[in-house]
């Protein structure tokens, strides 16, 4: 009879442990599902932004092809201005 009581106590404790572990597992699974949904949303937004960036770069390349000479002229002017600034002699102070 004593062994039957010990077996009942063992199964009772084991049942409680299994229920606790299953509850913990279910809770972790719910949080994992939430994290994966957020990751999916973030990756979808990143994909949309990458498409927008690619479209912007395509437009930029088209504009550079159309107005490339204007930009090269502007770059030459800026280069000339920066060269003039560096070629000026320094004024030395006389004590």
N, C-alpha and C positions, 0 to 999 in steps of 0.2 A: 504494500500500500504506500509505503514511503517513497518508492521509486516512481509510482504513478503521480504523486504530488510534485516531485522534483521535475518530472517530464512536463507536467502542466505549467509549472513556473517557467521552465526553459522555453516552451513554445509561446507563452504569454510575453516574455521579454523579447524573444526573437520577433514576434509579430509587431510589437511596438517599434523595435529597431528598424524593421523593414518599412513600416509606415512612415517613420521619420526620414529615412533615406529616400524613399519615393517622393515625399513632399519636398525635400531639399532638391532632388533631381528635377522635379517639375518646376520649381521656382527658378532654378538655373536655366532651364530650357526656355522659360518665358522671357527671361532677360536676354538670352542669346538670340532669340527670335527678334526682339526689339532692336538689338544692336545690328543684326543682319539687315533688317529693314532700313535702318538709318544709313548703313553703308551702301545699300542699293540706291537710296535716294541721292546720296552724295555722289556716287559714281555716275548717276544719270545727269545730274547737274554739271558735273565736270565734262561729260561728253557733249552736252549742249554748248558749253562755253568753248570747248575746243573747236567745234564746228563754226562758232561765231568768229573765233580768232582766225581760223583758216579762211573764212570768207573775207575778213578784213585784210589779211595778207594778200589775198588774190586781188582785191581792189587796190591795195597799195602798189603791187607790182604793175597793174594796168596803168595806174596814174604815173608811175615812174617811167614807163615806156612812152606815154604820151607827153609828159612834161620833163623828160630827163635832161634836156638841154638847159632848161631854166634852172634846175637844181644844180647842175654842174657849174653853171655861171655863178650861182649863189655861193657854192662851195669855194670857187676861185676867189670871189670877193672876200669871203671870210678868211681865207688863207692869206691873202694879201694884207688884210688889216692886222692879222696876228703877227705877220712877219715885220710889219712896220713898227709894231709895239716893241718887239724884241731887238730891233736894230738901233733904237735910240741910245745914244751914249748916256752914261750916268753922270749926274752932276756931283762933283766932289766938293765937300765943304772945306773952305779955307779957314784955318784957325789963326 
